[in-house]
């Protein structure tokens, strides 16, 4: 019987290309021929999306990367900016699935076109050239859309609102409806609070106010590794069988004339739900 590591390198490469990027890394330590096969372009080309050439045409800096393996790792290490600063693209490291963030500039934002209330500013720790700074608004509404064909097929995705609050006001008692779905099709809506939980420093007065708070118990955002906040808006399964628009929105649950301000919006991120 032929030993597995006695197979031709091309045969091993074909087998490895049917696994996952994580598995390829594990197999590469078995022997020299496995390491050579695991480094081959034939393997890593299988893990890159079919439209990678179109994506890379918008990021010339990556065109000189010498191998498909190096390209895969470059795309999973950090996002690249595409669509003239309207989106970012990245690969999920374990699976190679596509991740996108829709920049604030590509979203529909209430008061976003009035510089009395919304300014477009450069923030050093943002991936995009500019973010939306909502100085003062009376209605909080954000809407985004992406075509399902841009995403990886047969994949469960979640959408996340990515933002910051610095000395923000008006959000403490503000429930918002988060919507993700296909217009006229499957969708889900949930109610959350965008203000992060506060830690420490609570007196009895604050505790009593917290109990009376209409948003007590609602999900709240968490801090990302890049320092921004995110909150999951909802999830959906992308079959890519139809040419359909995925709709996403954040809308105040109740009409209110209360002022809200000091809200920094980076965008809406879509990334696959993966097992940890």
Secondary structure, DSSP 8 states (H G I E B T S, - for coil): ---GGGS-HHHHHHHHTTS-HHHHHHHTTS-HHHHHHHTSHHHHHHHS-TTHHHHHTT-GGGTT--SHHHHHHHHHHS-EEEGGGTEEEEE-TTT--EEEEEEGGGSEETTTT-TTTEEEE--TT-SSS-EEEE-SBSS-EEEEEEEGGGS-SSEEEEEEEEEEEEEEES-TT-EEEEEEEETTS-EEEEEEE-S----S---HHHHHHHHH-TTTT----EE-TTS-EEEEEEEEEE---S--EEEEEEEESS-----BEEEEEEEEEEEE----
